[in-house]
């Protein structure tokens, strides 16, 4: 009787829930504005130093092979000390928040300078409680730079080695993960050089995960900061989402065009009590084809890479580490070529 009641509740929410409730892009900024304009002319708010050496739009966007926001519009120029700007996005308070962007550093303060952060997140009502700050500094006498990260502090908790170069475009991905306890949220940083673009989140970040006091109550603001007259860098293609796949989703050019049609079938059995079979068909599956399983928060639970010889996968109600997941609604997604299909299933042990 208890299982029947739970099943009816789950079915009700399944019918009521939109498929857009899971992983989605919550912010997308390509600076597609006239060169020379101030960012504050286009929805950004000056939260510090308003009007003093404003952040402007620089002609020509940054490019990075396969990145969805590559080469669109222009870029933001951070080249002085003065105005800092921010913009709100849809508030997030659980799961993970991913922020990605392209950066090309022409000049930065030398090693030894503190508080050299240029990008950060914040709560919806940000005030001066900045979160997930990203830093950059230059090695004196060389063309090398290092990136840094902190969860809250205005000085970096951790830096990379000086293994990155000025005037090279890098893809930065920052992850802030809510855990719901006291001061246990974590922040991580990934730094990539073209053509590296992982389709799923790497197991080990470049920096972090870091944790300390003062978790964010929520995240709902992204900010750019100018901090030095020695600073000169371009930032472009900012994407914020609740899943890795939504921010670094492979572009159409990275997939073959041979898949013209495919189908994804309802899993059986459904509801899932122990294991279930997810079946599919396609004219030609590529090495990038896969089945992904998400919870309703948009968190990737399990991924199956598939080949031409497969027509189904078996899911036993576990995550990537083999641990059983909790009862509830899950979404499974077939990705092949530049297309995808998503269906729902219920786990009820």
MOTA-V749020 format. One record per residue. N is the residue number from 0. SS is DSSP state (A for helix, B for strand, O for the rest). OMEGA is omega in whole degrees, 0 to 359 (NA if undefined). Layout:
n->N ss->SS omega->OMEGA
n->N ss->SS omega->OMEGA
This chain:
n->0 ss->O omega->180
n->1 ss->A omega->180
n->2 ss->A omega->180
n->3 ss->A omega->179
n->4 ss->A omega->179
n->5 ss->A omega->181
n->6 ss->A omega->180
n->7 ss->A omega->178
n->8 ss->A omega->181
n->9 ss->A omega->180
n->10 ss->A omega->179
n->11 ss->A omega->181
n->12 ss->A omega->177
n->13 ss->A omega->181
n->14 ss->A omega->184
n->15 ss->A omega->190
n->16 ss->O omega->175
n->17 ss->O omega->179
n->18 ss->A omega->177
n->19 ss->A omega->182
n->20 ss->A omega->180
n->21 ss->O omega->190
n->22 ss->O omega->180
n->23 ss->O omega->175
n->24 ss->B omega->183
n->25 ss->B omega->178
n->26 ss->B omega->182
n->27 ss->B omega->183
n->28 ss->B omega->180
n->29 ss->O omega->177
n->30 ss->O omega->181
n->31 ss->O omega->182
n->32 ss->O omega->179
n->33 ss->O omega->178
n->34 ss->O omega->180
n->35 ss->O omega->177
n->36 ss->O omega->171
n->37 ss->B omega->177
n->38 ss->A omega->180
n->39 ss->A omega->173
n->40 ss->A omega->189
n->41 ss->A omega->170
n->42 ss->O omega->176
n->43 ss->O omega->182
n->44 ss->B omega->175
n->45 ss->B omega->180
n->46 ss->B omega->177
n->47 ss->B omega->176
n->48 ss->O omega->184
n->49 ss->O omega->177
n->50 ss->O omega->180
n->51 ss->O omega->183
n->52 ss->O omega->185
n->53 ss->O omega->175
n->54 ss->O omega->186
n->55 ss->B omega->177
n->56 ss->B omega->180
n->57 ss->B omega->183
n->58 ss->O omega->177
n->59 ss->O omega->179
n->60 ss->O omega->177
n->61 ss->O omega->181
n->62 ss->O omega->179
n->63 ss->O omega->187
n->64 ss->O omega->175
n->65 ss->O omega->182
n->66 ss->O omega->187
n->67 ss->O omega->182
n->68 ss->O omega->180
n->69 ss->O omega->171
n->70 ss->O omega->178
n->71 ss->O omega->177
n->72 ss->O omega->183
n->73 ss->O omega->181
n->74 ss->B omega->176
n->75 ss->B omega->181
n->76 ss->B omega->176
n->77 ss->B omega->191
n->78 ss->O omega->181
n->79 ss->O omega->169
n->80 ss->B omega->183
n->81 ss->O omega->188
n->82 ss->O omega->171
n->83 ss->B omega->186
n->84 ss->B omega->181
n->85 ss->B omega->179
n->86 ss->B omega->181
n->87 ss->B omega->170
n->88 ss->B omega->183
n->89 ss->B omega->187
n->90 ss->B omega->178
n->91 ss->B omega->182
n->92 ss->O omega->178
n->93 ss->O omega->180
n->94 ss->O omega->181
n->95 ss->B omega->173
n->96 ss->B omega->179
n->97 ss->B omega->176
n->98 ss->B omega->180
n->99 ss->B omega->176
n->100 ss->B omega->174
n->101 ss->B omega->178
n->102 ss->B omega->175
n->103 ss->B omega->186
n->104 ss->B omega->176
n->105 ss->B omega->179
n->106 ss->B omega->178
n->107 ss->O omega->176
n->108 ss->O omega->182
n->109 ss->B omega->175
n->110 ss->O omega->183
n->111 ss->O omega->175
n->112 ss->O omega->177
n->113 ss->O omega->174
n->114 ss->O omega->183
n->115 ss->O omega->178
n->116 ss->B omega->184
n->117 ss->B omega->183
n->118 ss->B omega->176
n->119 ss->B omega->174
n->120 ss->B omega->178
n->121 ss->B omega->175
n->122 ss->O omega->181
n->123 ss->O omega->170
n->124 ss->O omega->197
n->125 ss->O omega->188
n->126 ss->O omega->178
n->127 ss->O omega->177
n->128 ss->O omega->185
n->129 ss->B omega->181
n->130 ss->B omega->172
n->131 ss->B omega->182
n->132 ss->B omega->178
n->133 ss->B omega->187
n->134 ss->B omega->169
n->135 ss->B omega->176
n->136 ss->B omega->186
n->137 ss->B omega->175
n->138 ss->O omega->186
n->139 ss->O omega->178
n->140 ss->O omega->178
n->141 ss->O omega->174
n->142 ss->O omega->184
n->143 ss->B omega->177
n->144 ss->B omega->177
n->145 ss->B omega->177
n->146 ss->B omega->181
n->147 ss->B omega->184
n->148 ss->B omega->168
n->149 ss->B omega->176
n->150 ss->O omega->180
n->151 ss->O omega->189
n->152 ss->O omega->176
n->153 ss->O omega->170
n->154 ss->O omega->186
n->155 ss->O omega->174
n->156 ss->O omega->183
n->157 ss->B omega->177
n->158 ss->B omega->167
n->159 ss->O omega->167
n->160 ss->O omega->178
n->161 ss->O omega->185
n->162 ss->O omega->179
n->163 ss->B omega->188
n->164 ss->B omega->171
n->165 ss->O omega->176
n->166 ss->O omega->173
n->167 ss->O omega->180
n->168 ss->B omega->179
n->169 ss->B omega->172
n->170 ss->B omega->179
n->171 ss->B omega->174
n->172 ss->B omega->179
n->173 ss->B omega->179
n->174 ss->B omega->172
n->175 ss->B omega->183
n->176 ss->B omega->176
n->177 ss->O omega->178
n->178 ss->O omega->173
n->179 ss->O omega->178
n->180 ss->O omega->179
n->181 ss->O omega->175
n->182 ss->O omega->180
n->183 ss->O omega->177
n->184 ss->O omega->182
n->185 ss->B omega->175
n->186 ss->B omega->181
n->187 ss->B omega->180
n->188 ss->B omega->176
n->189 ss->B omega->179
n->190 ss->B omega->183
n->191 ss->B omega->173
n->192 ss->B omega->182
n->193 ss->O omega->13
n->194 ss->O omega->182
n->195 ss->O omega->179
n->196 ss->O omega->184
n->197 ss->O omega->179
n->198 ss->O omega->175
n->199 ss->O omega->186
n->200 ss->O omega->177
n->201 ss->O omega->182
n->202 ss->O omega->182
n->203 ss->O omega->178
n->204 ss->O omega->175
n->205 ss->O omega->176
n->206 ss->B omega->179
n->207 ss->B omega->3
n->208 ss->B omega->181
n->209 ss->B omega->174
n->210 ss->O omega->174
n->211 ss->O omega->182
n->212 ss->O omega->170
n->213 ss->O omega->170
n->214 ss->O omega->173
n->215 ss->O omega->174
n->216 ss->O omega->176
n->217 ss->O omega->171
n->218 ss->B omega->181
n->219 ss->B omega->181
n->220 ss->B omega->172
n->221 ss->B omega->187
n->222 ss->B omega->173
n->223 ss->B omega->187
n->224 ss->O omega->169
n->225 ss->O omega->188
n->226 ss->B omega->185
n->227 ss->O omega->175
n->228 ss->O omega->176
n->229 ss->O omega->183
n->230 ss->O omega->174
n->231 ss->B omega->183
n->232 ss->B omega->176
n->233 ss->B omega->175
n->234 ss->B omega->185
n->235 ss->B omega->171
n->236 ss->B omega->180
n->237 ss->B omega->178
n->238 ss->B omega->178
n->239 ss->B omega->184
n->240 ss->B omega->180
n->241 ss->O omega->174
n->242 ss->O omega->176
n->243 ss->A omega->186
n->244 ss->A omega->182
n->245 ss->A omega->181
n->246 ss->A omega->181
n->247 ss->O omega->180
n->248 ss->O omega->183
n->249 ss->O omega->180
n->250 ss->O omega->182
n->251 ss->A omega->182
n->252 ss->A omega->181
n->253 ss->A omega->181
n->254 ss->O omega->176
n->255 ss->O omega->179
n->256 ss->O omega->187
n->257 ss->O omega->180
n->258 ss->O omega->183
n->259 ss->O omega->178
n->260 ss->O omega->176
n->261 ss->B omega->183
n->262 ss->B omega->174
n->263 ss->B omega->186
n->264 ss->O omega->177
n->265 ss->O omega->180
n->266 ss->O omega->179
n->267 ss->B omega->356
n->268 ss->O omega->176
n->269 ss->O omega->10
n->270 ss->O omega->180
n->271 ss->B omega->178
n->272 ss->O omega->177
n->273 ss->O omega->176
n->274 ss->O omega->180
n->275 ss->B omega->179
n->276 ss->B omega->176
n->277 ss->B omega->184
n->278 ss->B omega->182
n->279 ss->B omega->176
n->280 ss->B omega->178
n->281 ss->B omega->180
n->282 ss->O omega->181
n->283 ss->O omega->180
n->284 ss->O omega->184
n->285 ss->O omega->181
n->286 ss->O omega->178
n->287 ss->O omega->178
n->288 ss->O omega->183
n->289 ss->B omega->169
n->290 ss->B omega->178
n->291 ss->B omega->178
n->292 ss->B omega->183
n->293 ss->B omega->167
n->294 ss->B omega->186
n->295 ss->O omega->174
n->296 ss->O omega->181
n->297 ss->O omega->180
n->298 ss->O omega->179
n->299 ss->B omega->182
n->300 ss->B omega->186
n->301 ss->B omega->179
n->302 ss->B omega->176
n->303 ss->B omega->172
n->304 ss->B omega->186
n->305 ss->O omega->183
n->306 ss->O omega->180
n->307 ss->O omega->186
n->308 ss->O omega->183
n->309 ss->O omega->173
n->310 ss->O omega->179
n->311 ss->B omega->172
n->312 ss->B omega->180
n->313 ss->B omega->178
n->314 ss->B omega->184
n->315 ss->O omega->178
n->316 ss->O omega->182
n->317 ss->B omega->175
n->318 ss->O omega->184
n->319 ss->O omega->180
n->320 ss->O omega->180
n->321 ss->O omega->180
n->322 ss->O omega->178
n->323 ss->B omega->177
n->324 ss->O omega->186
n->325 ss->O omega->177
n->326 ss->O omega->177
n->327 ss->B omega->180
n->328 ss->B omega->176
n->329 ss->B omega->178
n->330 ss->B omega->176
n->331 ss->B omega->192
n->332 ss->B omega->173
n->333 ss->B omega->177
n->334 ss->B omega->178
n->335 ss->B omega->187
n->336 ss->O omega->181
n->337 ss->O omega->182
n->338 ss->B omega->175
n->339 ss->B omega->175
n->340 ss->B omega->181
n->341 ss->B omega->174
n->342 ss->B omega->182
n->343 ss->B omega->173
n->344 ss->B omega->182
n->345 ss->B omega->174
n->346 ss->B omega->184
n->347 ss->O omega->182
n->348 ss->O omega->NA
